[in-house]
Amino acid sequence: MILIFDLDDTLYDERSFVLSGLRSVAQHGSQEFGLDPEASFSFMKQVLEHDGRGSIFDRWLAQHGIANRKRVAACVKIYRHHHPNITLPSAHREMLHRLQLLYPLYLVTDGHKVAQQRKVEALGVGAFFRRVFITHRFGVAHAKPSLYCFERIKQAEGVDWPQLLYVGDNPSKDFVNLNKVGAVTVRIHTGIHAQAVVETEFDATHHIDRLSDFETLLAHITD
């Protein structure tokens, strides 16, 4: 069995990355415009909690009458390129170490290629995986639900689709095409998609509430 993991909201809580990025942008606001960084962070966090990530920087800059396209773009770049203050839970690190001794492990993650690489580095997970696939490095068309990266893993390991097991959190894209080819799919109910209800073809074939439940499920699947 080849084990493949998603990154955000699977191995760690992605919200910690978001908050880390907002703090970096708030610090930029302090240096560039003399804005109070704690007040800026508080405002951006409030927008995040009420309305999501879509227009945080626009609204923050507009609040101070300094919004324009160039400044918003600068904030987005700082957010994506900052060195995040995020950590991998010790229990997850210990689990990956145990699994690494028994199975080939891979990581497949969507998202901005610089941001995703910074996350991998900050979490210190790269050494657990035979290869880390950041899908956007191959073009946006190869992001999930594309099977492109999974096909490369399958070919590298010389196995058929049923020997691939993928753990992810987002039922809108993580599982639908893997289900069609007979791969084993596991949905972890954490993060912003934890309560999402989708049609059967989009959902995983197995479910866990937390990553600490994975080894028990794996033992059942491979028995």
RATADA-V593055 format. One record per residue. N is the residue number from 1. PHI is phi in radians with two decimals (999 if undefined). OMEGA is omega in degrees with one decimal (none if undefined). D_FIRST is the distance of its C-alpha to the first C-alpha in whole Angstrom. Layout:
n=N phi=PHI omega=OMEGA d_first=D_FIRST
n=N phi=PHI omega=OMEGA d_first=D_FIRST
//
This chain:
n=1 phi=999 omega=177.4 d_first=0
n=2 phi=-1.78 omega=-176.3 d_first=4
n=3 phi=-1.76 omega=-178.1 d_first=6
n=4 phi=-2.18 omega=-178.0 d_first=10
n=5 phi=-2.06 omega=164.5 d_first=13
n=6 phi=-1.34 omega=-179.7 d_first=16
n=7 phi=-1.89 omega=-172.8 d_first=19
n=8 phi=-1.19 omega=-179.5 d_first=23
n=9 phi=1.10 omega=172.5 d_first=23
n=10 phi=-2.06 omega=177.7 d_first=19
n=11 phi=-1.54 omega=179.2 d_first=19
n=12 phi=-2.64 omega=-179.3 d_first=23
n=13 phi=-1.45 omega=-176.0 d_first=26
n=14 phi=-1.08 omega=179.6 d_first=27
n=15 phi=-1.00 omega=179.5 d_first=31
n=16 phi=-1.12 omega=175.6 d_first=31
n=17 phi=-1.19 omega=-179.6 d_first=31
n=18 phi=-1.03 omega=-179.3 d_first=33
n=19 phi=-1.13 omega=176.6 d_first=36
n=20 phi=-1.08 omega=178.5 d_first=35
n=21 phi=-1.15 omega=178.4 d_first=36
n=22 phi=-1.13 omega=177.1 d_first=39
n=23 phi=-1.11 omega=178.6 d_first=41
n=24 phi=-1.13 omega=178.6 d_first=40
n=25 phi=-1.19 omega=177.3 d_first=42
n=26 phi=-1.07 omega=177.4 d_first=45
n=27 phi=-1.17 omega=174.7 d_first=45
n=28 phi=-1.05 omega=178.4 d_first=46
n=29 phi=-1.10 omega=177.8 d_first=48
n=30 phi=-1.19 omega=-177.3 d_first=50
n=31 phi=-1.25 omega=-173.8 d_first=51
n=32 phi=-1.51 omega=-171.8 d_first=51
n=33 phi=-2.18 omega=-179.5 d_first=54
n=34 phi=1.28 omega=-179.2 d_first=55
n=35 phi=-1.46 omega=179.0 d_first=53
n=36 phi=-1.16 omega=-174.3 d_first=52
n=37 phi=-1.15 omega=179.9 d_first=48
n=38 phi=-1.23 omega=177.0 d_first=48
n=39 phi=-1.14 omega=178.7 d_first=50
n=40 phi=-1.11 omega=179.8 d_first=47
n=41 phi=-1.08 omega=179.7 d_first=44
n=42 phi=-1.06 omega=179.3 d_first=45
n=43 phi=-1.11 omega=-178.6 d_first=46
n=44 phi=-1.13 omega=178.0 d_first=43
n=45 phi=-1.13 omega=178.6 d_first=41
n=46 phi=-1.12 omega=176.8 d_first=43
n=47 phi=-1.08 omega=178.4 d_first=43
n=48 phi=-0.98 omega=-175.8 d_first=39
n=49 phi=-1.21 omega=-177.0 d_first=39
n=50 phi=-1.56 omega=-169.5 d_first=42
n=51 phi=-2.27 omega=-178.7 d_first=41
n=52 phi=1.47 omega=-169.7 d_first=37
n=53 phi=-1.50 omega=-165.8 d_first=37
n=54 phi=-0.93 omega=-172.7 d_first=39
n=55 phi=-2.27 omega=-175.8 d_first=42
n=56 phi=-1.00 omega=-173.2 d_first=42
n=57 phi=-1.24 omega=176.2 d_first=44
n=58 phi=-1.02 omega=-176.0 d_first=46
n=59 phi=-1.25 omega=178.4 d_first=47
n=60 phi=-1.13 omega=179.4 d_first=48
n=61 phi=-1.18 omega=179.9 d_first=50
n=62 phi=-1.12 omega=178.7 d_first=52
n=63 phi=-1.01 omega=-178.4 d_first=53
n=64 phi=-1.81 omega=177.6 d_first=54
n=65 phi=1.22 omega=-176.8 d_first=56
n=66 phi=-2.22 omega=-176.7 d_first=54
n=67 phi=-1.36 omega=165.9 d_first=51
n=68 phi=-2.72 omega=-173.4 d_first=51
n=69 phi=-1.07 omega=-177.8 d_first=48
n=70 phi=-1.13 omega=-179.1 d_first=48
n=71 phi=-1.22 omega=176.5 d_first=48
n=72 phi=-1.11 omega=179.3 d_first=45
n=73 phi=-1.07 omega=177.9 d_first=43
n=74 phi=-1.12 omega=178.1 d_first=44
n=75 phi=-1.12 omega=178.9 d_first=42
n=76 phi=-1.06 omega=179.5 d_first=39
n=77 phi=-1.12 omega=177.8 d_first=39
n=78 phi=-1.06 omega=179.1 d_first=39
n=79 phi=-1.01 omega=-175.9 d_first=37
n=80 phi=-1.27 omega=-172.3 d_first=34
n=81 phi=-1.72 omega=-176.4 d_first=35
n=82 phi=-1.22 omega=176.4 d_first=36
n=83 phi=-1.54 omega=-168.3 d_first=34
n=84 phi=-1.28 omega=174.1 d_first=32
n=85 phi=-1.65 omega=-177.6 d_first=33
n=86 phi=-2.33 omega=-178.9 d_first=30
n=87 phi=-2.38 omega=174.2 d_first=28
n=88 phi=-1.57 omega=178.1 d_first=24
n=89 phi=-0.93 omega=-176.0 d_first=24
n=90 phi=-1.03 omega=179.2 d_first=24
n=91 phi=-1.13 omega=178.5 d_first=22
n=92 phi=-1.23 omega=177.8 d_first=19
n=93 phi=-1.10 omega=179.9 d_first=20
n=94 phi=-1.13 omega=178.8 d_first=19
n=95 phi=-1.14 omega=179.1 d_first=16
n=96 phi=-1.07 omega=177.9 d_first=15
n=97 phi=-1.10 omega=178.9 d_first=16
n=98 phi=-1.11 omega=-177.7 d_first=15
n=99 phi=-1.16 omega=-179.0 d_first=11
n=100 phi=-1.05 omega=-179.6 d_first=12
n=101 phi=-1.34 omega=-173.2 d_first=13
n=102 phi=-2.04 omega=-172.9 d_first=9
n=103 phi=-2.41 omega=167.0 d_first=7
n=104 phi=-1.24 omega=-178.7 d_first=8
n=105 phi=-2.02 omega=176.1 d_first=9
n=106 phi=-2.35 omega=175.5 d_first=12
n=107 phi=-2.13 omega=175.4 d_first=15
n=108 phi=-2.25 omega=-175.5 d_first=16
n=109 phi=-2.38 omega=174.5 d_first=20
n=110 phi=-1.53 omega=173.1 d_first=23
n=111 phi=2.19 omega=179.8 d_first=26
n=112 phi=-0.94 omega=-169.1 d_first=29
n=113 phi=-1.13 omega=177.9 d_first=28
n=114 phi=-1.25 omega=-179.9 d_first=30
n=115 phi=-1.05 omega=-177.8 d_first=29
n=116 phi=-1.18 omega=177.6 d_first=26
n=117 phi=-1.14 omega=178.3 d_first=26
n=118 phi=-1.11 omega=177.6 d_first=28
n=119 phi=-1.11 omega=-179.6 d_first=26
n=120 phi=-1.02 omega=-179.6 d_first=23
n=121 phi=-1.17 omega=-178.0 d_first=26
n=122 phi=-1.14 omega=-179.6 d_first=28
n=123 phi=-1.37 omega=-179.5 d_first=25
n=124 phi=1.18 omega=-175.6 d_first=24
n=125 phi=-1.78 omega=-173.1 d_first=20
n=126 phi=-0.96 omega=-175.5 d_first=20
n=127 phi=-1.21 omega=-179.7 d_first=19
n=128 phi=-1.36 omega=-169.5 d_first=16
n=129 phi=-1.94 omega=175.2 d_first=14
n=130 phi=-1.10 omega=174.1 d_first=14
n=131 phi=-2.77 omega=173.9 d_first=16
n=132 phi=-1.81 omega=177.9 d_first=17
n=133 phi=-1.78 omega=170.4 d_first=18
n=134 phi=-1.68 omega=-166.5 d_first=22
n=135 phi=-1.02 omega=-176.3 d_first=22
n=136 phi=-1.18 omega=174.4 d_first=26
n=137 phi=-1.15 omega=-178.7 d_first=26
n=138 phi=-1.77 omega=-177.3 d_first=25
n=139 phi=1.85 omega=-176.4 d_first=28
n=140 phi=-1.03 omega=-179.7 d_first=28
n=141 phi=-1.09 omega=-178.5 d_first=27
n=142 phi=-1.73 omega=171.8 d_first=23
n=143 phi=-1.25 omega=176.5 d_first=23
n=144 phi=-1.02 omega=17.8 d_first=21
n=145 phi=-1.53 omega=175.9 d_first=21
n=146 phi=-0.95 omega=178.3 d_first=21
n=147 phi=-1.63 omega=-172.4 d_first=18
n=148 phi=-0.93 omega=-177.5 d_first=19
n=149 phi=-1.19 omega=178.4 d_first=17
n=150 phi=-1.21 omega=176.1 d_first=13
n=151 phi=-1.10 omega=178.7 d_first=15
n=152 phi=-1.15 omega=176.3 d_first=15
n=153 phi=-1.16 omega=-179.6 d_first=12
n=154 phi=-1.02 omega=-179.9 d_first=11
n=155 phi=-1.19 omega=-179.7 d_first=14
n=156 phi=-1.10 omega=-177.2 d_first=13
n=157 phi=-1.60 omega=178.7 d_first=10
n=158 phi=1.14 omega=-178.2 d_first=11
n=159 phi=-2.17 omega=174.3 d_first=9
n=160 phi=-1.64 omega=-176.4 d_first=10
n=161 phi=-0.94 omega=-178.8 d_first=10
n=162 phi=-1.09 omega=178.0 d_first=8
n=163 phi=-1.54 omega=176.6 d_first=5
n=164 phi=-1.69 omega=175.8 d_first=6
n=165 phi=-2.15 omega=-176.7 d_first=7
n=166 phi=-2.03 omega=177.7 d_first=10
n=167 phi=-1.95 omega=179.2 d_first=13
n=168 phi=-2.58 omega=-174.8 d_first=16
n=169 phi=-2.11 omega=-170.5 d_first=20
n=170 phi=-1.85 omega=-176.3 d_first=22
n=171 phi=-1.27 omega=177.9 d_first=22
n=172 phi=-1.29 omega=-176.0 d_first=25
n=173 phi=-2.54 omega=-168.6 d_first=22
n=174 phi=-1.26 omega=-164.9 d_first=19
n=175 phi=-2.06 omega=-166.8 d_first=17
n=176 phi=-1.00 omega=-177.8 d_first=20
n=177 phi=-1.39 omega=174.6 d_first=19
n=178 phi=-1.15 omega=176.2 d_first=15
n=179 phi=-1.05 omega=-176.1 d_first=16
n=180 phi=-1.13 omega=-177.7 d_first=18
n=181 phi=-1.73 omega=174.4 d_first=15
n=182 phi=1.59 omega=174.2 d_first=13
n=183 phi=-1.23 omega=177.3 d_first=10
n=184 phi=-1.53 omega=-178.4 d_first=10
n=185 phi=-2.12 omega=-178.3 d_first=12
n=186 phi=-2.24 omega=178.0 d_first=14
n=187 phi=-1.77 omega=174.6 d_first=17
n=188 phi=-1.73 omega=-174.7 d_first=19
n=189 phi=-1.56 omega=177.3 d_first=22
n=190 phi=-2.32 omega=175.9 d_first=24
n=191 phi=1.35 omega=-171.6 d_first=26
n=192 phi=-1.24 omega=-179.9 d_first=29
n=193 phi=-1.76 omega=-172.4 d_first=26
n=194 phi=-1.00 omega=-175.6 d_first=26
n=195 phi=-1.77 omega=-177.3 d_first=28
n=196 phi=-1.10 omega=177.4 d_first=28
n=197 phi=-1.95 omega=-176.7 d_first=28
n=198 phi=-2.33 omega=176.2 d_first=27
n=199 phi=-1.15 omega=-173.6 d_first=27
n=200 phi=-0.94 omega=-176.5 d_first=24
n=201 phi=-1.13 omega=180.0 d_first=22
n=202 phi=-1.58 omega=-175.1 d_first=22
n=203 phi=-1.55 omega=179.8 d_first=21
n=204 phi=-1.35 omega=178.4 d_first=17
n=205 phi=-1.45 omega=177.9 d_first=16
n=206 phi=-2.37 omega=-176.0 d_first=15
n=207 phi=-2.37 omega=171.5 d_first=18
n=208 phi=-2.38 omega=-179.2 d_first=18
n=209 phi=-1.48 omega=-177.8 d_first=22
n=210 phi=-2.68 omega=-175.5 d_first=21
n=211 phi=-1.14 omega=179.3 d_first=18
n=212 phi=-1.13 omega=177.5 d_first=19
n=213 phi=-1.51 omega=-170.3 d_first=18
n=214 phi=-1.16 omega=-176.2 d_first=14
n=215 phi=-1.10 omega=176.4 d_first=13
n=216 phi=-1.12 omega=177.8 d_first=15
n=217 phi=-1.11 omega=-179.0 d_first=13
n=218 phi=-1.07 omega=178.1 d_first=10
n=219 phi=-1.07 omega=178.2 d_first=11
n=220 phi=-1.19 omega=-177.3 d_first=13
n=221 phi=-1.17 omega=-174.8 d_first=10
n=222 phi=-1.59 omega=-178.6 d_first=8
n=223 phi=-1.13 omega=none d_first=12
//
